[in-house]
Amino acid sequence: MSSLQNPLEHELTFYEQHKSEWLPQYENQFIVIAENKIAGFYKDYEDAWDAGTKEFGLKANFLIKQICSHEPVYFLY
């Protein structure tokens, strides 16, 4: 999949590479990532969104991801 198909591919790879480091301290919190830069860890999505838009801007691509030991699975019908 090219980065044009998944504009957050780099951020997701960065997340997977560092997830085990963050789990002990930040499990269930939300991280905000753009490229290799972290805007912080937040207790809820809304605070993470506010931090991401403040740090990177509304038009920037950034990832907000909850740090979970087991990734949830969602089914769409």
PDB file of N, H, CA, C and O in Angstrom:
ATOM      1  N   MET A   1       0.853  -1.186   0.000  1.00  0.00           N
ATOM      2  CA  MET A   1       0.000   0.000   0.000  1.00  0.00           C
ATOM      3  C   MET A   1       0.890   1.236   0.000  1.00  0.00           C
ATOM      4  O   MET A   1       1.764   1.369   0.856  1.00  0.00           O
ATOM      5  N   SER A   2       0.685   2.103  -0.911  1.00  0.00           N
ATOM      6  H   SER A   2      -0.025   1.996  -1.606  1.00  0.00           H
ATOM      7  CA  SER A   2       1.509   3.312  -0.983  1.00  0.00           C
ATOM      8  C   SER A   2       1.045   4.329   0.046  1.00  0.00           C
ATOM      9  O   SER A   2      -0.061   4.230   0.577  1.00  0.00           O
ATOM     10  N   SER A   3       1.902   5.308   0.323  1.00  0.00           N
ATOM     11  H   SER A   3       2.800   5.388  -0.109  1.00  0.00           H
ATOM     12  CA  SER A   3       1.554   6.335   1.298  1.00  0.00           C
ATOM     13  C   SER A   3       0.399   7.204   0.815  1.00  0.00           C
ATOM     14  O   SER A   3      -0.257   7.866   1.619  1.00  0.00           O
ATOM     15  N   LEU A   4       0.140   7.208  -0.507  1.00  0.00           N
ATOM     16  H   LEU A   4       0.673   6.670  -1.161  1.00  0.00           H
ATOM     17  CA  LEU A   4      -1.022   7.941  -1.002  1.00  0.00           C
ATOM     18  C   LEU A   4      -2.315   7.243  -0.598  1.00  0.00           C
ATOM     19  O   LEU A   4      -3.333   7.898  -0.375  1.00  0.00           O
ATOM     20  N   GLN A   5      -2.277   5.922  -0.504  1.00  0.00           N
ATOM     21  H   GLN A   5      -1.450   5.390  -0.685  1.00  0.00           H
ATOM     22  CA  GLN A   5      -3.456   5.176  -0.082  1.00  0.00           C
ATOM     23  C   GLN A   5      -3.622   5.233   1.431  1.00  0.00           C
ATOM     24  O   GLN A   5      -4.749   5.213   1.926  1.00  0.00           O
ATOM     25  N   ASN A   6      -2.531   5.303   2.167  1.00  0.00           N
ATOM     26  H   ASN A   6      -1.616   5.319   1.765  1.00  0.00           H
ATOM     27  CA  ASN A   6      -2.582   5.375   3.615  1.00  0.00           C
ATOM     28  C   ASN A   6      -1.650   6.493   4.084  1.00  0.00           C
ATOM     29  O   ASN A   6      -0.470   6.249   4.335  1.00  0.00           O
ATOM     30  N   PRO A   7      -2.164   7.700   4.203  1.00  0.00           N
ATOM     31  CA  PRO A   7      -1.307   8.832   4.549  1.00  0.00           C
ATOM     32  C   PRO A   7      -0.709   8.747   5.961  1.00  0.00           C
ATOM     33  O   PRO A   7       0.215   9.497   6.276  1.00  0.00           O
ATOM     34  N   LEU A   8      -1.212   7.857   6.809  1.00  0.00           N
ATOM     35  H   LEU A   8      -1.962   7.247   6.553  1.00  0.00           H
ATOM     36  CA  LEU A   8      -0.684   7.732   8.166  1.00  0.00           C
ATOM     37  C   LEU A   8       0.171   6.477   8.347  1.00  0.00           C
ATOM     38  O   LEU A   8       0.429   6.057   9.475  1.00  0.00           O
ATOM     39  N   GLU A   9       0.603   5.888   7.250  1.00  0.00           N
ATOM     40  H   GLU A   9       0.394   6.229   6.334  1.00  0.00           H
ATOM     41  CA  GLU A   9       1.395   4.657   7.306  1.00  0.00           C
ATOM     42  C   GLU A   9       2.662   4.835   8.153  1.00  0.00           C
ATOM     43  O   GLU A   9       2.996   3.969   8.961  1.00  0.00           O
ATOM     44  N   HIS A  10       3.356   5.942   7.970  1.00  0.00           N
ATOM     45  H   HIS A  10       3.086   6.646   7.313  1.00  0.00           H
ATOM     46  CA  HIS A  10       4.588   6.205   8.725  1.00  0.00           C
ATOM     47  C   HIS A  10       4.288   6.289  10.229  1.00  0.00           C
ATOM     48  O   HIS A  10       5.014   5.714  11.040  1.00  0.00           O
ATOM     49  N   GLU A  11       3.230   6.998  10.592  1.00  0.00           N
ATOM     50  H   GLU A  11       2.641   7.465   9.933  1.00  0.00           H
ATOM     51  CA  GLU A  11       2.870   7.160  12.002  1.00  0.00           C
ATOM     52  C   GLU A  11       2.456   5.830  12.630  1.00  0.00           C
ATOM     53  O   GLU A  11       2.798   5.554  13.780  1.00  0.00           O
ATOM     54  N   LEU A  12       1.729   5.012  11.887  1.00  0.00           N
ATOM     55  H   LEU A  12       1.451   5.236  10.953  1.00  0.00           H
ATOM     56  CA  LEU A  12       1.329   3.695  12.406  1.00  0.00           C
ATOM     57  C   LEU A  12       2.545   2.788  12.607  1.00  0.00           C
ATOM     58  O   LEU A  12       2.606   2.040  13.583  1.00  0.00           O
ATOM     59  N   THR A  13       3.500   2.850  11.698  1.00  0.00           N
ATOM     60  H   THR A  13       3.450   3.458  10.905  1.00  0.00           H
ATOM     61  CA  THR A  13       4.733   2.071  11.850  1.00  0.00           C
ATOM     62  C   THR A  13       5.510   2.545  13.070  1.00  0.00           C
ATOM     63  O   THR A  13       5.999   1.728  13.851  1.00  0.00           O
ATOM     64  N   PHE A  14       5.625   3.845  13.238  1.00  0.00           N
ATOM     65  H   PHE A  14       5.227   4.509  12.604  1.00  0.00           H
ATOM     66  CA  PHE A  14       6.306   4.423  14.409  1.00  0.00           C
ATOM     67  C   PHE A  14       5.616   3.971  15.690  1.00  0.00           C
ATOM     68  O   PHE A  14       6.277   3.597  16.659  1.00  0.00           O
ATOM     69  N   TYR A  15       4.286   4.007  15.691  1.00  0.00           N
ATOM     70  H   TYR A  15       3.749   4.311  14.904  1.00  0.00           H
ATOM     71  CA  TYR A  15       3.511   3.555  16.860  1.00  0.00           C
ATOM     72  C   TYR A  15       3.840   2.097  17.187  1.00  0.00           C
ATOM     73  O   TYR A  15       4.138   1.774  18.337  1.00  0.00           O
ATOM     74  N   GLU A  16       3.791   1.224  16.197  1.00  0.00           N
ATOM     75  H   GLU A  16       3.549   1.486  15.262  1.00  0.00           H
ATOM     76  CA  GLU A  16       4.051  -0.207  16.422  1.00  0.00           C
ATOM     77  C   GLU A  16       5.476  -0.450  16.929  1.00  0.00           C
ATOM     78  O   GLU A  16       5.696  -1.334  17.757  1.00  0.00           O
ATOM     79  N   GLN A  17       6.433   0.322  16.441  1.00  0.00           N
ATOM     80  H   GLN A  17       6.254   1.040  15.769  1.00  0.00           H
ATOM     81  CA  GLN A  17       7.825   0.165  16.861  1.00  0.00           C
ATOM     82  C   GLN A  17       8.038   0.546  18.324  1.00  0.00           C
ATOM     83  O   GLN A  17       8.941   0.016  18.971  1.00  0.00           O
ATOM     84  N   HIS A  18       7.222   1.457  18.856  1.00  0.00           N
ATOM     85  H   HIS A  18       6.488   1.888  18.331  1.00  0.00           H
ATOM     86  CA  HIS A  18       7.438   1.987  20.201  1.00  0.00           C
ATOM     87  C   HIS A  18       6.348   1.609  21.209  1.00  0.00           C
ATOM     88  O   HIS A  18       6.450   1.940  22.391  1.00  0.00           O
ATOM     89  N   LYS A  19       5.331   0.933  20.749  1.00  0.00           N
ATOM     90  H   LYS A  19       5.249   0.664  19.790  1.00  0.00           H
ATOM     91  CA  LYS A  19       4.183   0.604  21.602  1.00  0.00           C
ATOM     92  C   LYS A  19       4.602  -0.080  22.906  1.00  0.00           C
ATOM     93  O   LYS A  19       4.103   0.283  23.971  1.00  0.00           O
ATOM     94  N   SER A  20       5.489  -1.042  22.847  1.00  0.00           N
ATOM     95  H   SER A  20       5.894  -1.338  21.982  1.00  0.00           H
ATOM     96  CA  SER A  20       5.887  -1.781  24.056  1.00  0.00           C
ATOM     97  C   SER A  20       6.566  -0.875  25.086  1.00  0.00           C
ATOM     98  O   SER A  20       6.493  -1.140  26.286  1.00  0.00           O
ATOM     99  N   GLU A  21       7.222   0.189  24.628  1.00  0.00           N
ATOM    100  H   GLU A  21       7.281   0.405  23.653  1.00  0.00           H
ATOM    101  CA  GLU A  21       7.844   1.152  25.538  1.00  0.00           C
ATOM    102  C   GLU A  21       6.790   1.969  26.286  1.00  0.00           C
ATOM    103  O   GLU A  21       6.959   2.301  27.459  1.00  0.00           O
ATOM    104  N   TRP A  22       5.703   2.284  25.584  1.00  0.00           N
ATOM    105  H   TRP A  22       5.566   2.015  24.631  1.00  0.00           H
ATOM    106  CA  TRP A  22       4.682   3.171  26.145  1.00  0.00           C
ATOM    107  C   TRP A  22       3.644   2.445  26.999  1.00  0.00           C
ATOM    108  O   TRP A  22       3.064   3.039  27.908  1.00  0.00           O
ATOM    109  N   LEU A  23       3.410   1.173  26.715  1.00  0.00           N
ATOM    110  H   LEU A  23       3.882   0.691  25.977  1.00  0.00           H
ATOM    111  CA  LEU A  23       2.350   0.434  27.412  1.00  0.00           C
ATOM    112  C   LEU A  23       2.413   0.507  28.936  1.00  0.00           C
ATOM    113  O   LEU A  23       1.386   0.776  29.559  1.00  0.00           O
ATOM    114  N   PRO A  24       3.572   0.281  29.570  1.00  0.00           N
ATOM    115  CA  PRO A  24       3.581   0.272  31.034  1.00  0.00           C
ATOM    116  C   PRO A  24       3.086   1.570  31.676  1.00  0.00           C
ATOM    117  O   PRO A  24       2.432   1.541  32.719  1.00  0.00           O
ATOM    118  N   GLN A  25       3.393   2.679  31.067  1.00  0.00           N
ATOM    119  H   GLN A  25       3.925   2.702  30.221  1.00  0.00           H
ATOM    120  CA  GLN A  25       3.039   3.972  31.674  1.00  0.00           C
ATOM    121  C   GLN A  25       1.763   4.589  31.099  1.00  0.00           C
ATOM    122  O   GLN A  25       1.064   5.325  31.796  1.00  0.00           O
ATOM    123  N   TYR A  26       1.456   4.295  29.837  1.00  0.00           N
ATOM    124  H   TYR A  26       2.024   3.697  29.271  1.00  0.00           H
ATOM    125  CA  TYR A  26       0.389   5.033  29.159  1.00  0.00           C
ATOM    126  C   TYR A  26      -0.758   4.156  28.642  1.00  0.00           C
ATOM    127  O   TYR A  26      -1.538   4.615  27.808  1.00  0.00           O
ATOM    128  N   GLU A  27      -0.880   2.927  29.105  1.00  0.00           N
ATOM    129  H   GLU A  27      -0.246   2.555  29.783  1.00  0.00           H
ATOM    130  CA  GLU A  27      -1.947   2.062  28.593  1.00  0.00           C
ATOM    131  C   GLU A  27      -3.308   2.731  28.741  1.00  0.00           C
ATOM    132  O   GLU A  27      -3.620   3.315  29.778  1.00  0.00           O
ATOM    133  N   ASN A  28      -4.102   2.636  27.697  1.00  0.00           N
ATOM    134  H   ASN A  28      -3.848   2.161  26.854  1.00  0.00           H
ATOM    135  CA  ASN A  28      -5.455   3.203  27.574  1.00  0.00           C
ATOM    136  C   ASN A  28      -5.475   4.715  27.363  1.00  0.00           C
ATOM    137  O   ASN A  28      -6.550   5.300  27.239  1.00  0.00           O
ATOM    138  N   GLN A  29      -4.319   5.351  27.321  1.00  0.00           N
ATOM    139  H   GLN A  29      -3.445   4.876  27.422  1.00  0.00           H
ATOM    140  CA  GLN A  29      -4.280   6.768  26.997  1.00  0.00           C
ATOM    141  C   GLN A  29      -4.129   6.915  25.484  1.00  0.00           C
ATOM    142  O   GLN A  29      -3.852   5.943  24.782  1.00  0.00           O
ATOM    143  N   PHE A  30      -4.312   8.134  24.994  1.00  0.00           N
ATOM    144  H   PHE A  30      -4.537   8.924  25.565  1.00  0.00           H
ATOM    145  CA  PHE A  30      -4.228   8.434  23.569  1.00  0.00           C
ATOM    146  C   PHE A  30      -2.932   9.171  23.280  1.00  0.00           C
ATOM    147  O   PHE A  30      -2.569  10.114  23.982  1.00  0.00           O
ATOM    148  N   ILE A  31      -2.239   8.729  22.237  1.00  0.00           N
ATOM    149  H   ILE A  31      -2.534   7.963  21.667  1.00  0.00           H
ATOM    150  CA  ILE A  31      -1.003   9.377  21.807  1.00  0.00           C
ATOM    151  C   ILE A  31      -1.289  10.148  20.516  1.00  0.00           C
ATOM    152  O   ILE A  31      -2.133   9.746  19.715  1.00  0.00           O
ATOM    153  N   VAL A  32      -0.585  11.246  20.331  1.00  0.00           N
ATOM    154  H   VAL A  32       0.100  11.573  20.982  1.00  0.00           H
ATOM    155  CA  VAL A  32      -0.703  12.050  19.117  1.00  0.00           C
ATOM    156  C   VAL A  32       0.666  12.055  18.437  1.00  0.00           C
ATOM    157  O   VAL A  32       1.664  12.472  19.025  1.00  0.00           O
ATOM    158  N   ILE A  33       0.694  11.579  17.176  1.00  0.00           N
ATOM    159  H   ILE A  33      -0.117  11.240  16.698  1.00  0.00           H
ATOM    160  CA  ILE A  33       1.950  11.445  16.438  1.00  0.00           C
ATOM    161  C   ILE A  33       1.804  12.059  15.042  1.00  0.00           C
ATOM    162  O   ILE A  33       0.798  11.858  14.362  1.00  0.00           O
ATOM    163  N   ALA A  34       2.833  12.814  14.631  1.00  0.00           N
ATOM    164  H   ALA A  34       3.650  12.977  15.184  1.00  0.00           H
ATOM    165  CA  ALA A  34       2.973  13.266  13.242  1.00  0.00           C
ATOM    166  C   ALA A  34       4.417  12.976  12.854  1.00  0.00           C
ATOM    167  O   ALA A  34       5.351  13.508  13.455  1.00  0.00           O
ATOM    168  N   GLU A  35       4.592  12.126  11.845  1.00  0.00           N
ATOM    169  H   GLU A  35       3.833  11.693  11.357  1.00  0.00           H
ATOM    170  CA  GLU A  35       5.904  11.620  11.448  1.00  0.00           C
ATOM    171  C   GLU A  35       6.544  10.972  12.668  1.00  0.00           C
ATOM    172  O   GLU A  35       5.994   9.998  13.182  1.00  0.00           O
ATOM    173  N   ASN A  36       7.682  11.466  13.159  1.00  0.00           N
ATOM    174  H   ASN A  36       8.129  12.258  12.742  1.00  0.00           H
ATOM    175  CA  ASN A  36       8.321  10.904  14.351  1.00  0.00           C
ATOM    176  C   ASN A  36       8.164  11.800  15.569  1.00  0.00           C
ATOM    177  O   ASN A  36       8.826  11.589  16.585  1.00  0.00           O
ATOM    178  N   LYS A  37       7.302  12.788  15.476  1.00  0.00           N
ATOM    179  H   LYS A  37       6.765  12.959  14.651  1.00  0.00           H
ATOM    180  CA  LYS A  37       7.124  13.747  16.572  1.00  0.00           C
ATOM    181  C   LYS A  37       5.867  13.407  17.370  1.00  0.00           C
ATOM    182  O   LYS A  37       4.794  13.194  16.807  1.00  0.00           O
ATOM    183  N   ILE A  38       6.023  13.361  18.674  1.00  0.00           N
ATOM    184  H   ILE A  38       6.895  13.534  19.131  1.00  0.00           H
ATOM    185  CA  ILE A  38       4.908  13.064  19.576  1.00  0.00           C
ATOM    186  C   ILE A  38       4.441  14.366  20.219  1.00  0.00           C
ATOM    187  O   ILE A  38       5.240  15.115  20.781  1.00  0.00           O
ATOM    188  N   ALA A  39       3.145  14.626  20.131  1.00  0.00           N
ATOM    189  H   ALA A  39       2.495  14.018  19.674  1.00  0.00           H
ATOM    190  CA  ALA A  39       2.585  15.823  20.767  1.00  0.00           C
ATOM    191  C   ALA A  39       2.190  15.546  22.214  1.00  0.00           C
ATOM    192  O   ALA A  39       1.890  16.478  22.960  1.00  0.00           O
ATOM    193  N   GLY A  40       2.185  14.283  22.619  1.00  0.00           N
ATOM    194  H   GLY A  40       2.429  13.525  22.013  1.00  0.00           H
ATOM    195  CA  GLY A  40       1.895  13.959  24.009  1.00  0.00           C
ATOM    196  C   GLY A  40       0.971  12.766  24.153  1.00  0.00           C
ATOM    197  O   GLY A  40       0.548  12.150  23.175  1.00  0.00           O
ATOM    198  N   PHE A  41       0.672  12.464  25.405  1.00  0.00           N
ATOM    199  H   PHE A  41       1.016  12.965  26.199  1.00  0.00           H
ATOM    200  CA  PHE A  41      -0.216  11.373  25.797  1.00  0.00           C
ATOM    201  C   PHE A  41      -1.376  11.981  26.579  1.00  0.00           C
ATOM    202  O   PHE A  41      -1.170  12.836  27.440  1.00  0.00           O
ATOM    203  N   TYR A  42      -2.599  11.535  26.276  1.00  0.00           N
ATOM    204  H   TYR A  42      -2.766  10.841  25.577  1.00  0.00           H
ATOM    205  CA  TYR A  42      -3.781  12.190  26.841  1.00  0.00           C
ATOM    206  C   TYR A  42      -4.796  11.150  27.311  1.00  0.00           C
ATOM    207  O   TYR A  42      -4.901  10.063  26.743  1.00  0.00           O
ATOM    208  N   LYS A  43      -5.533  11.502  28.351  1.00  0.00           N
ATOM    209  H   LYS A  43      -5.447  12.385  28.812  1.00  0.00           H
ATOM    210  CA  LYS A  43      -6.499  10.572  28.938  1.00  0.00           C
ATOM    211  C   LYS A  43      -7.741  10.372  28.082  1.00  0.00           C
ATOM    212  O   LYS A  43      -8.408   9.344  28.199  1.00  0.00           O
ATOM    213  N   ASP A  44      -8.067  11.339  27.218  1.00  0.00           N
ATOM    214  H   ASP A  44      -7.525  12.175  27.123  1.00  0.00           H
ATOM    215  CA  ASP A  44      -9.238  11.162  26.361  1.00  0.00           C
ATOM    216  C   ASP A  44      -8.967  11.696  24.960  1.00  0.00           C
ATOM    217  O   ASP A  44      -8.036  12.467  24.728  1.00  0.00           O
ATOM    218  N   TYR A  45      -9.815  11.254  24.036  1.00  0.00           N
ATOM    219  H   TYR A  45     -10.571  10.627  24.224  1.00  0.00           H
ATOM    220  CA  TYR A  45      -9.641  11.580  22.621  1.00  0.00           C
ATOM    221  C   TYR A  45      -9.737  13.084  22.385  1.00  0.00           C
ATOM    222  O   TYR A  45      -8.978  13.640  21.591  1.00  0.00           O
ATOM    223  N   GLU A  46     -10.661  13.737  23.065  1.00  0.00           N
ATOM    224  H   GLU A  46     -11.278  13.286  23.710  1.00  0.00           H
ATOM    225  CA  GLU A  46     -10.875  15.166  22.844  1.00  0.00           C
ATOM    226  C   GLU A  46      -9.628  15.979  23.180  1.00  0.00           C
ATOM    227  O   GLU A  46      -9.257  16.883  22.431  1.00  0.00           O
ATOM    228  N   ASP A  47      -8.978  15.661  24.304  1.00  0.00           N
ATOM    229  H   ASP A  47      -9.279  14.926  24.912  1.00  0.00           H
ATOM    230  CA  ASP A  47      -7.746  16.366  24.664  1.00  0.00           C
ATOM    231  C   ASP A  47      -6.638  16.080  23.649  1.00  0.00           C
ATOM    232  O   ASP A  47      -5.849  16.964  23.319  1.00  0.00           O
ATOM    233  N   ALA A  48      -6.585  14.840  23.158  1.00  0.00           N
ATOM    234  H   ALA A  48      -7.227  14.122  23.427  1.00  0.00           H
ATOM    235  CA  ALA A  48      -5.596  14.472  22.145  1.00  0.00           C
ATOM    236  C   ALA A  48      -5.850  15.256  20.857  1.00  0.00           C
ATOM    237  O   ALA A  48      -4.912  15.760  20.239  1.00  0.00           O
ATOM    238  N   TRP A  49      -7.105  15.357  20.458  1.00  0.00           N
ATOM    239  H   TRP A  49      -7.867  14.948  20.960  1.00  0.00           H
ATOM    240  CA  TRP A  49      -7.452  16.116  19.246  1.00  0.00           C
ATOM    241  C   TRP A  49      -7.037  17.585  19.389  1.00  0.00           C
ATOM    242  O   TRP A  49      -6.428  18.156  18.485  1.00  0.00           O
ATOM    243  N   ASP A  50      -7.371  18.181  20.521  1.00  0.00           N
ATOM    244  H   ASP A  50      -7.866  17.717  21.256  1.00  0.00           H
ATOM    245  CA  ASP A  50      -7.012  19.577  20.753  1.00  0.00           C
ATOM    246  C   ASP A  50      -5.498  19.777  20.677  1.00  0.00           C
ATOM    247  O   ASP A  50      -5.026  20.740  20.073  1.00  0.00           O
ATOM    248  N   ALA A  51      -4.745  18.871  21.286  1.00  0.00           N
ATOM    249  H   ALA A  51      -5.129  18.089  21.777  1.00  0.00           H
ATOM    250  CA  ALA A  51      -3.284  18.968  21.263  1.00  0.00           C
ATOM    251  C   ALA A  51      -2.742  18.790  19.848  1.00  0.00           C
ATOM    252  O   ALA A  51      -1.829  19.506  19.437  1.00  0.00           O
ATOM    253  N   GLY A  52      -3.297  17.842  19.106  1.00  0.00           N
ATOM    254  H   GLY A  52      -4.039  17.260  19.440  1.00  0.00           H
ATOM    255  CA  GLY A  52      -2.845  17.596  17.731  1.00  0.00           C
ATOM    256  C   GLY A  52      -3.080  18.781  16.827  1.00  0.00           C
ATOM    257  O   GLY A  52      -2.202  19.153  16.049  1.00  0.00           O
ATOM    258  N   THR A  53      -4.256  19.381  16.918  1.00  0.00           N
ATOM    259  H   THR A  53      -4.969  19.079  17.550  1.00  0.00           H
ATOM    260  CA  THR A  53      -4.544  20.533  16.061  1.00  0.00           C
ATOM    261  C   THR A  53      -3.722  21.750  16.473  1.00  0.00           C
ATOM    262  O   THR A  53      -3.335  22.559  15.630  1.00  0.00           O
ATOM    263  N   LYS A  54      -3.461  21.877  17.762  1.00  0.00           N
ATOM    264  H   LYS A  54      -3.776  21.221  18.447  1.00  0.00           H
ATOM    265  CA  LYS A  54      -2.641  22.999  18.229  1.00  0.00           C
ATOM    266  C   LYS A  54      -1.186  22.825  17.783  1.00  0.00           C
ATOM    267  O   LYS A  54      -0.549  23.777  17.333  1.00  0.00           O
ATOM    268  N   GLU A  55      -0.672  21.607  17.911  1.00  0.00           N
ATOM    269  H   GLU A  55      -1.190  20.833  18.277  1.00  0.00           H
ATOM    270  CA  GLU A  55       0.731  21.339  17.581  1.00  0.00           C
ATOM    271  C   GLU A  55       0.988  21.278  16.078  1.00  0.00           C
ATOM    272  O   GLU A  55       1.986  21.812  15.594  1.00  0.00           O
ATOM    273  N   PHE A  56       0.081  20.621  15.335  1.00  0.00           N
ATOM    274  H   PHE A  56      -0.729  20.187  15.728  1.00  0.00           H
ATOM    275  CA  PHE A  56       0.341  20.337  13.925  1.00  0.00           C
ATOM    276  C   PHE A  56      -0.578  21.086  12.959  1.00  0.00           C
ATOM    277  O   PHE A  56      -0.285  21.146  11.765  1.00  0.00           O
ATOM    278  N   GLY A  57      -1.668  21.650  13.439  1.00  0.00           N
ATOM    279  H   GLY A  57      -1.906  21.601  14.409  1.00  0.00           H
ATOM    280  CA  GLY A  57      -2.597  22.380  12.586  1.00  0.00           C
ATOM    281  C   GLY A  57      -3.733  21.511  12.082  1.00  0.00           C
ATOM    282  O   GLY A  57      -3.636  20.284  12.075  1.00  0.00           O
ATOM    283  N   LEU A  58      -4.809  22.154  11.661  1.00  0.00           N
ATOM    284  H   LEU A  58      -4.888  23.151  11.666  1.00  0.00           H
ATOM    285  CA  LEU A  58      -6.005  21.434  11.200  1.00  0.00           C
ATOM    286  C   LEU A  58      -5.794  20.710   9.879  1.00  0.00           C
ATOM    287  O   LEU A  58      -6.451  19.701   9.622  1.00  0.00           O
ATOM    288  N   LYS A  59      -4.894  21.202   9.037  1.00  0.00           N
ATOM    289  H   LYS A  59      -4.360  22.021   9.246  1.00  0.00           H
ATOM    290  CA  LYS A  59      -4.710  20.601   7.717  1.00  0.00           C
ATOM    291  C   LYS A  59      -3.610  19.539   7.692  1.00  0.00           C
ATOM    292  O   LYS A  59      -3.401  18.897   6.662  1.00  0.00           O
ATOM    293  N   ALA A  60      -2.918  19.349   8.791  1.00  0.00           N
ATOM    294  H   ALA A  60      -3.088  19.870   9.627  1.00  0.00           H
ATOM    295  CA  ALA A  60      -1.823  18.377   8.844  1.00  0.00           C
ATOM    296  C   ALA A  60      -2.366  16.973   9.083  1.00  0.00           C
ATOM    297  O   ALA A  60      -3.429  16.793   9.678  1.00  0.00           O
ATOM    298  N   ASN A  61      -1.614  15.985   8.609  1.00  0.00           N
ATOM    299  H   ASN A  61      -0.751  16.132   8.126  1.00  0.00           H
ATOM    300  CA  ASN A  61      -1.928  14.596   8.928  1.00  0.00           C
ATOM    301  C   ASN A  61      -1.253  14.250  10.250  1.00  0.00           C
ATOM    302  O   ASN A  61      -0.036  14.368  10.389  1.00  0.00           O
ATOM    303  N   PHE A  62      -2.044  13.829  11.201  1.00  0.00           N
ATOM    304  H   PHE A  62      -3.033  13.733  11.088  1.00  0.00           H
ATOM    305  CA  PHE A  62      -1.479  13.315  12.443  1.00  0.00           C
ATOM    306  C   PHE A  62      -2.367  12.183  12.933  1.00  0.00           C
ATOM    307  O   PHE A  62      -3.559  12.119  12.634  1.00  0.00           O
ATOM    308  N   LEU A  63      -1.745  11.296  13.693  1.00  0.00           N
ATOM    309  H   LEU A  63      -0.776  11.348  13.935  1.00  0.00           H
ATOM    310  CA  LEU A  63      -2.423  10.102  14.191  1.00  0.00           C
ATOM    311  C   LEU A  63      -2.778  10.288  15.651  1.00  0.00           C
ATOM    312  O   LEU A  63      -1.955  10.729  16.453  1.00  0.00           O
ATOM    313  N   ILE A  64      -4.014   9.947  15.989  1.00  0.00           N
ATOM    314  H   ILE A  64      -4.683   9.588  15.338  1.00  0.00           H
ATOM    315  CA  ILE A  64      -4.427   9.826  17.380  1.00  0.00           C
ATOM    316  C   ILE A  64      -4.756   8.358  17.573  1.00  0.00           C
ATOM    317  O   ILE A  64      -5.629   7.821  16.891  1.00  0.00           O
ATOM    318  N   LYS A  65      -4.064   7.703  18.501  1.00  0.00           N
ATOM    319  H   LYS A  65      -3.355   8.139  19.055  1.00  0.00           H
ATOM    320  CA  LYS A  65      -4.225   6.265  18.677  1.00  0.00           C
ATOM    321  C   LYS A  65      -4.243   5.937  20.156  1.00  0.00           C
ATOM    322  O   LYS A  65      -3.389   6.396  20.914  1.00  0.00           O
ATOM    323  N   GLN A  66      -5.222   5.141  20.564  1.00  0.00           N
ATOM    324  H   GLN A  66      -5.916   4.769  19.948  1.00  0.00           H
ATOM    325  CA  GLN A  66      -5.260   4.684  21.947  1.00  0.00           C
ATOM    326  C   GLN A  66      -4.237   3.560  22.106  1.00  0.00           C
ATOM    327  O   GLN A  66      -4.168   2.649  21.281  1.00  0.00           O
ATOM    328  N   ILE A  67      -3.459   3.634  23.157  1.00  0.00           N
ATOM    329  H   ILE A  67      -3.515   4.374  23.827  1.00  0.00           H
ATOM    330  CA  ILE A  67      -2.424   2.635  23.422  1.00  0.00           C
ATOM    331  C   ILE A  67      -3.070   1.484  24.181  1.00  0.00           C
ATOM    332  O   ILE A  67      -3.462   1.634  25.339  1.00  0.00           O
ATOM    333  N   CYS A  68      -3.178   0.334  23.520  1.00  0.00           N
ATOM    334  H   CYS A  68      -2.860   0.212  22.580  1.00  0.00           H
ATOM    335  CA  CYS A  68      -3.859  -0.832  24.094  1.00  0.00           C
ATOM    336  C   CYS A  68      -2.967  -2.056  23.977  1.00  0.00           C
ATOM    337  O   CYS A  68      -2.285  -2.239  22.968  1.00  0.00           O
ATOM    338  N   SER A  69      -2.972  -2.896  25.012  1.00  0.00           N
ATOM    339  H   SER A  69      -3.526  -2.747  25.831  1.00  0.00           H
ATOM    340  CA  SER A  69      -2.194  -4.134  24.937  1.00  0.00           C
ATOM    341  C   SER A  69      -2.810  -5.094  23.927  1.00  0.00           C
ATOM    342  O   SER A  69      -2.093  -5.843  23.264  1.00  0.00           O
ATOM    343  N   HIS A  70      -4.132  -5.076  23.807  1.00  0.00           N
ATOM    344  H   HIS A  70      -4.715  -4.467  24.345  1.00  0.00           H
ATOM    345  CA  HIS A  70      -4.840  -5.883  22.806  1.00  0.00           C
ATOM    346  C   HIS A  70      -5.683  -4.931  21.961  1.00  0.00           C
ATOM    347  O   HIS A  70      -6.584  -4.268  22.475  1.00  0.00           O
ATOM    348  N   GLU A  71      -5.392  -4.870  20.688  1.00  0.00           N
ATOM    349  H   GLU A  71      -4.661  -5.409  20.270  1.00  0.00           H
ATOM    350  CA  GLU A  71      -6.101  -3.958  19.806  1.00  0.00           C
ATOM    351  C   GLU A  71      -7.544  -4.412  19.646  1.00  0.00           C
ATOM    352  O   GLU A  71      -7.786  -5.593  19.400  1.00  0.00           O
ATOM    353  N   PRO A  72      -8.506  -3.510  19.779  1.00  0.00           N
ATOM    354  CA  PRO A  72      -9.903  -3.878  19.604  1.00  0.00           C
ATOM    355  C   PRO A  72     -10.187  -4.234  18.143  1.00  0.00           C
ATOM    356  O   PRO A  72      -9.549  -3.723  17.222  1.00  0.00           O
ATOM    357  N   VAL A  73     -11.147  -5.109  17.965  1.00  0.00           N
ATOM    358  H   VAL A  73     -11.665  -5.524  18.713  1.00  0.00           H
ATOM    359  CA  VAL A  73     -11.590  -5.502  16.627  1.00  0.00           C
ATOM    360  C   VAL A  73     -12.999  -4.996  16.448  1.00  0.00           C
ATOM    361  O   VAL A  73     -13.867  -5.250  17.284  1.00  0.00           O
ATOM    362  N   TYR A  74     -13.232  -4.288  15.373  1.00  0.00           N
ATOM    363  H   TYR A  74     -12.527  -4.082  14.695  1.00  0.00           H
ATOM    364  CA  TYR A  74     -14.566  -3.749  15.074  1.00  0.00           C
ATOM    365  C   TYR A  74     -15.096  -4.420  13.815  1.00  0.00           C
ATOM    366  O   TYR A  74     -14.364  -4.630  12.848  1.00  0.00           O
ATOM    367  N   PHE A  75     -16.349  -4.743  13.844  1.00  0.00           N
ATOM    368  H   PHE A  75     -16.944  -4.573  14.630  1.00  0.00           H
ATOM    369  CA  PHE A  75     -17.002  -5.324  12.670  1.00  0.00           C
ATOM    370  C   PHE A  75     -17.974  -4.309  12.108  1.00  0.00           C
ATOM    371  O   PHE A  75     -18.771  -3.728  12.845  1.00  0.00           O
ATOM    372  N   LEU A  76     -17.911  -4.095  10.810  1.00  0.00           N
ATOM    373  H   LEU A  76     -17.264  -4.567  10.211  1.00  0.00           H
ATOM    374  CA  LEU A  76     -18.836  -3.201  10.124  1.00  0.00           C
ATOM    375  C   LEU A  76     -19.663  -4.032   9.166  1.00  0.00           C
ATOM    376  O   LEU A  76     -19.131  -4.835   8.399  1.00  0.00           O
ATOM    377  N   TYR A  77     -20.938  -3.835   9.215  1.00  0.00           N
ATOM    378  H   TYR A  77     -21.370  -3.183   9.838  1.00  0.00           H
ATOM    379  CA  TYR A  77     -21.848  -4.600   8.341  1.00  0.00           C
ATOM    380  C   TYR A  77     -22.529  -3.662   7.379  1.00  0.00           C
ATOM    381  O   TYR A  77     -23.334  -4.098   6.557  1.00  0.00           O
TER     382      TYR A  77
END
